[in-house]
Amino acid sequence: MSTTHRIALIPGDGIGQEVIPPATAVLDAVGRRHGLSFTYDELDWSCERHAHEGAMMPADGLDRIRSHDAILLGAVGWPGVPDHVSLWGLLIPIRRAFAQYVNLRPIAVLEGVPSPLSGAKAGEVGFVVVRENAEGEYSEIGGRMNRGLPSELAVQEAVFTRAGIVRIADYAFTLAASRRKHVTSATKSNGIVHTMPFWDEVVAERAAAYPDVELRSEHIDALAAKLVLQPERFDVIVASNLFGDILSDLAAAVAGSIGIAPSGNLNPEREFPSMFEPVHGSAPDIAGRDLANPLGAIWSASMMLDHLGHPEAGAEVLDAVRAQLAEGEVRTRDMGGTAGTAEFTRALLDRL
């Protein structure tokens, strides 16, 4: 029997439109061997739509995708539309309306993709950043007043709730229990006097429920340095919205290319669809030139397979990716090769 999944596709802007077709081609190829089929509903939600319609997505956009099994997104952002407009008009409403409170970002140094760090070796560096994705520093509370005057001011309130910290900490500890049993919690309690001590207290409370998992708390500045100096020491890093955002991009650079990095915006309870997207952004400088690395989108599609209950298919995609990179004959330019998006995708599909 065949299992069919309905996927909402949001190619978005720039190279997002170039990396989503390789990802769906890979899904279709691996799906045929595993009794899986996918139907794709492609949506034009983007900065281009904003330019023509005045909104990133229609007013009933969330209702249109609420019943899908998952969402696959390419990238959002384009010159002329401020980033806060594009993000708060599309990504953040989806993440929050669908309770996608876990942002999961796996990081690995892969054979054939040299890290800029001489000590970061393939097979030795592999960790996951678990980022709180629904509250923290990215809140809507605040505002501006006296615009344009010498007395102009802006206030932005960070919001941390016990429920929010508990659920992200539990996810991180549960994940670590299936890996190397080590969690690093990012904090800044020596400088941020209210929210970060609260974060530390709740994370430590939850650690008691996972006695087999070791917890270490690290100040964010020292942690950033250690990610560069000793990336192999980390297993699962749990962090607030802002800290997790910054750390995961730094970690992607450690892995050799931000073009590789995938992410999942997860609703672990599966009450709503989860959303999967590469980390690289829309990259207007290379859009339309067949230079985009599709691997971040393909790896995100592999994560989507895992989430949909098909880990064997997801692993097969990553095995093919690892083998292609290890051979080193077909790599995109950001990974030290010469292949374009289409050539890289063809080679991977042949291997699959």
Secondary structure, 3 states (H helix, E strand, C coil): CCEEEEEEEEEECCCHHHHHHHHHHHHHHHHHHHCEEEEEEECCCCHHHHHHHCCCCCCCHHHHHCCCCEEEEEECCECCECHHHHHHHHHHHHHHHCCCCEEEEEEECCCCCCCCCCCCCCCCCEEEEEEECCCECCCCCEEEECCCCCCCEEEECCECCHHHHHHHHHHHHHHHHCCCCEEEEEECCCCCCCHHHHHHHHHHHHHCCCCCCEEEEEEHHHHHHHHHHCHHHCCEEEECHHHHHHHHHHHHHHCCCCCCCEEEEECCCCCCCEEEEECCCCCCCCCCCCCCCCHHHHHHHHHHHHHCCCHHHHHHHHHHHHHHHHHCCCCEHHHCCCECHHHHHHHHHHHC
